[in-house]
Amino acid sequence: MGCLAGLGWFILLVAVVNIEAQNKPPIKINSKCLGNLLRVDVSRLGGSFLEVSAVINNSSIILTPNVSSQCGFTIKKDHLGNAVIYASIQNCFAQNVDDKAFTTKLGLRLQSDNVVDKFYLVSVKKAAPNDYNLPAYPYSDPQKAAEQPMDAGFRIATVVFLTPEERVMQVDEAQRNGYGISSTLTRLVLRSPNPSRETYTKDVAGVPMTVLSTSIIFEKTKLATQLYAGAACPQAQGGVSFTETSIRWFLPRRIDPLICPKHFRLLEVNMGVDGRKLEATEMSARNYSLTLDDLYVIVEIPIGAAATVPKEMTFKALIWLVGFDVMLKNISSPSEVLSLADCFARGFKVFDQMSPNGCSKVYTVEVPFTDRVVGQRKEMGVTIYTLHLIFGFLVLPKHAPFTATAYLRAKLEDIAPPSVSGSCGDKNFYVIVKDGTKGFNFQTIMGKRMLTGSLAQQYGIMGNDTHFSLIVPFSPADATVEAVELSSIKSRLDVTLRYPKTNKTIQVFSLACNFITKLIECFPNGTITAIAITLESVPSLNPRRLTLRNSACGPTYSNDQYAYFVFAANSCGTTRKFLPNMMLYENEISITDELELRKLSQSKEPEFELKVFCYYDINTNQAIGFNTRPRRSEPYADDARGEMQVEMRVALDDSYSAFHRVEDDPITKYLQQPLFFEVELMGSYNPKVSLELAHCWATLEEDKMSLPQWDLIVNGCANSRDPHPVIFHSVLPKGRVHYPSNVKRFEVPMFVFAEDKDNLNRQVFVHCEVVICDVRNPVDAACNVQCSDQDNTMKGQKLAVSDYPGFKHVTSGPIIIMSP
């Protein structure tokens, strides 16, 4: 925020509906987000002329009527010194970030007597709205269908206007004729000037409507597709009827130019005022009516109805059917008379605009609940606001006076927002969330995840009508580790409450505690275990890449939060130091991979290193008790080092009867074609020897450590995070295969690489780490891997080279991926 006195600039940042400025400008600016529209209210203009422009790339483009129509802006002004600016969030000048966030900058220039007074810059940022939730529909999901992205290769080529005769225009020709047309991967925007040569009038169920109907042709190389886009609006004189007490609008239930009645199903009908949807309770309080019959959607409101919205803390009064020769002079209450200038100074808003039939005008008066003319009293948990106003009018040119009276009343429930509190135990966070006022809709975010039903069950949710409680372990994915000490961990849990419709934060609660825990354990048999936990200060650290001093000693188990190491005191680069009466064994856990170190150094994050040390008494005697028992199983051979040949081949199909030959390299495959891999332990004739796939991945280079990498098989199981996981094929004793335990087969859908469009038509190499083990060994985790498709749960154990002497590495490639 800032002010440059020499240039007279004021910068206002408008985030959704909040305006902040260090120096309050002489005019008043308010904004609202109404679904797909942004509304900016400008008042207190006095006698100044307001010029509105769109600001993009440090340039200002004045919003003339033609530019406004083509680019999605509407500007309304009245003679009382007020203006309302509506902007589509998808206007021509909006900065669009991945079709998810839109930012529009408007310049407001005030002029009086050809002299520039002030220039205001208004920046409005809006997340893409979920317009509304469609009711359940048993046959299809139209909202999901509408969200499907269009192939990026398609571009708008032609617009066919159905008027109802066809009229074909190229995009640039349509734009020269005042049409606004654009598209993104998920959106098509078409705007038409009103009137235009391509619109036509059609009588729909007795209601004259202005219709625009088009077919948009998209083209890419040798392909074309089309979308139908259209709009129909009732004309001012059609579909409206007046009685002495009410006004009715009739909208055809089936608008034939836009829909096919055979496939049409009405899912939901809503009514709104000033772009805001009204709930049923509000409509009932205002005596509004919304009904349907076989032909029409019918809206009825009483003449002179108040439009007060209690939640906005503002009374809104409408005075209908006022002649164009009538002028509002003052507004009175039982205690005082206010001129229009006094009203503006007090924060009242007064607008006049043309009525729907174009034969009269309508006055709108807004009075905040906080003004002293508004009475209030409390009753049984609600506050009742009352307002008595007398409007003084003059009939021109004779200045004949007359008055109109309004009695307004609103009830507002005393709302207590939800709140969150908590405490710490030995191993857990204890969180209590109070619901606040009954019916208050809010969302709970634990760390970075939404609290869903399944997550709440995981955290042992308990509750009643007023609150619910959760028990969160100090080291789950939703907690953040701030610091690690010798015997404790400082962990923090962040809980956020927010409104689902606006994403506005209600409360942010953080709870940080020290939890006593053993990160390092030293066992009498010389086994050492250590846990390395990710820290908030090193967010890009990948625990799976951590090793001991010997880089071959990786974690026994790891995930996104921590790495668990198990090693012997005389292995993995552990050093020994003699001290008086004891020995000290030392090692450290750190990143030793050069690529990972380079990435961490570029991020300017601190270097991660965990010291591991154990003290053993030299002169301590330990008593060991044992007894004998009969052997329960036959003896088996321990794993030992030896040279065994493992080969990986690519089969021509899933029969695995024929394979690509070495002289065929490189192998060429199209994106739709799967790859069928076979890994075989060569020269083995022992059915008690098992070949297991520990880890398989793909790279763009022959070097197995090169980046990027695509994980195909992790810990012996298909990568659960891959939307197109590998498929394992069973192996039977048939033909050349005598011992199925010596062979593994799997299929890789080539769509695994489809998301990396930049690397299509590139070569890939597939690598596998395999383990050879004895199937009779009941404690061998490599031979007893169980796969699950639930979350990140891993059944089995991640293997390190040093732990399994039978570890082998094989590579297949290059394989050329061709796009169709």
C-alpha positions, 0 to 999 in steps of 0.5 A: 500500500502506498501513496505518491504525493507528486503524482496523486496516486492511491493504490487500493487492493481489493481481495474478494470483498475487503478494501484496505488503504492507508489514506482513505480517498475522498470517494467511497469504493466497495466491492462484492463477488457475485459468483462469476461477476465482480461488482465495484460500487463507487459513490461520493463522486460529487460533480466529477466525471468518472472514466473507467479503464482496464489496466493490463501490462501497465497500460490503460484501456478506456472502457467505452460502451463498445469495449465494455460490451465486447469484453464483459463490463457493465457500467451504470451511473446515476445523477446522484453521484454514484456508479456501479461497475460489473465485470465478468471474472473472465473479461478480456483483461483478466489475468487467468492463472490455470483457469483457477484464479482471475485478477482484474485491475480497473483504473478509476479516473476522476475529472472536473472541468477537464482537470484530472483530480485523482486516479484510483487503481483497483485490483480484484482477485477472485478464485474460480467459483463453483457456481452451484452444486447440481442435485444427484442425477442417476444417469450422468454427471453433467457438471463433471462432463462440463469440467472435462478439459479440451485438447490443447491442440484445438483452436477456434476457427469458425463461428457459425451464427444460426439466425436462424439462417446460417451466417459463417464468420472467422474469429477475427471477423466476429471480433470486428463485429463487436463479438467477444470470443475466447477459449481456454482448456476448460472454458468457452466465452462468447459475448454478443453486442445487444442488439446485433445483426445475428440475434433474432426475436422468437416467441417462446410460450408467449414471451418474446425473447432475443436469441443468439444461437451459434456453433463454434468450430474448433480445429487442429491438424486433420481434426475438427469438433464443434460446440453449440453456444447460445443465450436467450433473454426475455425482452423488456416488454415481454413476460412481465405483468402488473397488478395493484399489489404485485409484479410478476415475471414469466420465464418459459420453462423450456426455451426451445432455441437453446434446448431439446425438450426430449433431453431436457430435465429441470434440476434446480430453480433459484431466485436472486437479487442483485446477483445474489442467490436468495434462500427459501427463508429469505424469500418467505420473509420478503413475501417473494414467490417462486413457482413452476407450472407446465409452461413457466417459471413464475416470480412474484414480488409485492409492489413496494417490497423491502429487499433487506438482507439481514446478514449484510446489516443493511436495510434496502427499500425499493420505491417502485413506479416513480415517474421520470418527472419525479425527484427525491428531495429528502428522507426523514425519520421521526427524529430528523430530516436529511437532505440527499447530501446528508444521507450520503455523508451518513453512509446511506446509498440512494440509486434510481434506475429504469423499471423493467417496463421502461415506463418509469423508474425505481428508487433504491435506498440502503441504510446500514443497521449501525445508523442512529435512525435504526432502532434495535432490541434483543429478544430470545437470542435474536436482535430486531432492527426497525426503521421508519422512513418518509421519502419526500418527492417533488414533481417537476417542473412545478415542484409539487411535493408528495411523500411515501412512507416505509416501515422496515423490520429485520431479525438477525440471529445472534451468531457465535462463530465456531472455535477451536482449542486444544491441549497436548498429552504424552503422545497426542494432540487433543483438539476440541472444535465448538460448532458455534450457532446451530446451522453454522456451516464451516470446514475444518482443515487439519494441517494441509488436509480437509477433515473428511469423514474417513480422516475424522474416524482415523483421529477417533472423532467424538462429539454431540450437537455442540462440539466434536473432539479429535485425538491426533498423534504428534507425528502424522502427516497433518503435524509439522515437526519444528525441532528435534532434540536428543530425547524429544520432538517439538511438533505443531498442529495447525487447525483452520476453520473457514467458510466453504462458500468464500474460503474466508478464514474464521480462525487459525489455531496452532498448538506446539508441544514437546513430546518425549520420544526415543529417536535412537535406540542401542541394543545389547546385541549391537543393533542400532535403530534411528529415526530421521524426521522431516523438519519444517525448515527443510521442506524439500527433504525427501526422507527416502534419499537419506543414507548413513555414512555408507551411501549403500545403507538406506532406510529400512522403511521410509515415507514422506514424513520420516526414514527408519534405519536399522543397522549393526554397530560394525557396519555402514561406516560406523566408527568406534572410539574407546573411552574410559570404561565404555566405547562410543559408536558414531554414525550420521544420517544425511543426504549423500546423493549429489543430485539431491545435494545440488537440489537442496543447495539451490533451494537455500535450505539448511543442510540436514544431518542427524548424528547417531551415537551409542555408548556401550559399557566395557566391563558390564556383564549380562546374564543370558538365559536359554533353553532348548526345544525340538526343531519345528522346521527343516533347516534352510540355507542362509542368503549368501553372496554369489553371482547369479544372472538376471535378465529383463526382456520386452515381450511382443504381447501378453502371451510372453511367447516371443520377445524383442531381439537386441538387434531390434533396439531401440524399441518403438511404441505408441502411447496407446500400446502397453509394454510387457516386461519379463524378468528371469533368473537365468540358469536356475533350476531350483524351485525353492529360489524366488526372484522378487521385484523390489523396485522398478522405475523409468528414466529418460537416460540410461543412467538409473540415477538420472532425473526425472524418474517415474516409479513403476513398482515400489517395495514389490507393489504397483505404485499406488499414486500412479493413475495408470499402475503396472499390471502383474501377470501370473507365471505358470509352468509352461513351455520354457518356464519350468519354475515360475518362482524364477520369473516375474512378468508385468505390464506397463501402460504407456499412459504412465508417461502421457502427463509429461507432454514435453517428453513425448517422442522421447526415449525411456529406459526401464530399470529394476532392482531384484532380490533373490531369496529362499522361499522357505525362509518365513522371516524373509520380508522380500519373499512375503510382500503383500500389496494393498491399494489403500493410501500409502500403506506399505505391506512388507519392507523397503530393502537396502543393497547391504541387507540382501546379498542377492540384490541385482540391477537390470535395465531395458532400453532405449524404448522410443515413445511415439505420440499418435 
